[in-house]
Amino acid sequence: MPTLYWKSTCTTCREVRAALLARAPALLEKNYSRDPLTVEEIRTLIRAAGGVPILLNTTHAICKERGWKLHPPDPETFAVEACKEPNLLRRPILLIGDRAWVHKSCLDAPL
């Protein structure tokens, strides 16, 4: 079953969530502003997205300070850091099986 990882404080997340629920009312949801992600969940999302760059929020201060836009961290470093600071994740993230769609591409996912 598709799972949407989102933050209720994010406008794009709320918009994408509403559109997805109209298409797939049985969508599982993980609002990680209320229920934090684990390192293992983030590892799963990294694998499903095809690597760190697609999930990396390049506008975040930590990303800028560490130069991650040009040189993204390795998956393990990112998983640990994103667990501590979930705003490092670009969002929302839709997980279907072993594939993830990120941001507005969630709307293109086959539901």
C-alpha positions in Angstrom: 0.0 0.0 0.0 1.3 3.5 -0.8 2.7 5.5 2.1 3.0 9.3 2.1 5.7 10.8 4.3 4.8 14.4 4.9 4.8 17.3 7.3 1.5 19.0 8.3 3.4 22.4 8.4 4.4 22.2 4.8 2.1 23.8 2.2 3.3 21.6 -0.7 2.8 18.5 1.5 -0.8 19.5 2.3 -1.6 20.2 -1.3 -0.1 16.9 -2.6 -1.7 15.0 0.2 -5.2 16.3 -0.7 -4.7 15.4 -4.3 -3.4 11.9 -3.5 -6.2 11.2 -1.0 -8.7 12.1 -3.8 -7.2 9.4 -5.9 -6.3 6.8 -3.2 -8.3 7.2 -0.1 -6.6 4.1 1.5 -3.3 5.9 1.4 -1.1 5.2 4.5 0.3 8.4 6.0 3.3 9.2 8.2 3.1 12.8 9.4 6.7 13.0 10.6 6.2 16.4 12.2 4.2 14.5 14.8 5.7 11.0 14.5 9.5 11.4 13.8 11.2 9.2 11.3 13.7 6.5 12.4 17.1 6.2 10.8 15.9 2.9 9.3 12.9 4.6 7.6 15.2 7.2 6.2 17.6 4.5 4.9 14.6 2.8 3.2 13.6 6.2 1.6 17.1 6.8 0.3 17.2 3.4 -1.4 13.7 3.8 -2.8 14.5 7.3 -4.2 17.8 6.1 -5.8 20.1 8.0 -3.5 20.6 11.0 -1.3 20.5 13.8 -3.9 16.8 13.4 -4.8 15.9 13.6 -1.1 18.2 16.4 -0.1 16.6 19.7 0.7 19.3 21.9 -0.8 17.9 25.1 0.7 18.4 24.0 4.3 21.2 25.8 6.2 23.0 22.6 7.1 23.1 21.5 3.5 24.5 24.9 2.5 27.0 25.0 5.4 28.4 21.6 4.5 28.4 22.0 0.8 26.1 19.1 0.3 24.4 20.6 -2.8 27.6 19.9 -4.8 28.9 17.0 -2.8 26.0 15.2 -1.1 26.8 13.1 2.0 26.9 9.3 1.9 23.6 7.6 2.7 24.5 6.7 6.2 25.6 10.2 7.2 22.5 11.6 5.6 20.2 9.1 7.3 21.6 10.0 10.7 21.6 13.7 10.1 18.0 13.7 8.7 16.8 11.7 11.6 18.1 14.6 13.9 17.0 17.3 11.5 14.0 16.1 9.3 13.9 19.4 7.4 17.0 18.1 5.5 14.5 15.9 3.7 12.8 17.3 0.6 9.1 16.6 1.0 6.6 15.1 0.6 7.8 11.6 -0.2 5.5 8.9 -1.6 6.7 5.3 -1.2 5.1 2.6 -3.3 6.8 -0.8 -2.9 10.5 -0.2 -3.4 10.2 3.1 -5.3 9.8 6.7 -4.0 8.5 9.9 -5.6 9.6 13.2 -4.1 7.9 16.6 -3.9 5.4 17.3 -6.7 6.5 14.2 -8.6 4.3 12.3 -6.1 1.4 13.4 -8.2 2.8 11.4 -11.2 3.0 8.1 -9.2 0.8 5.2 -10.4 -1.8 4.7 -7.7 
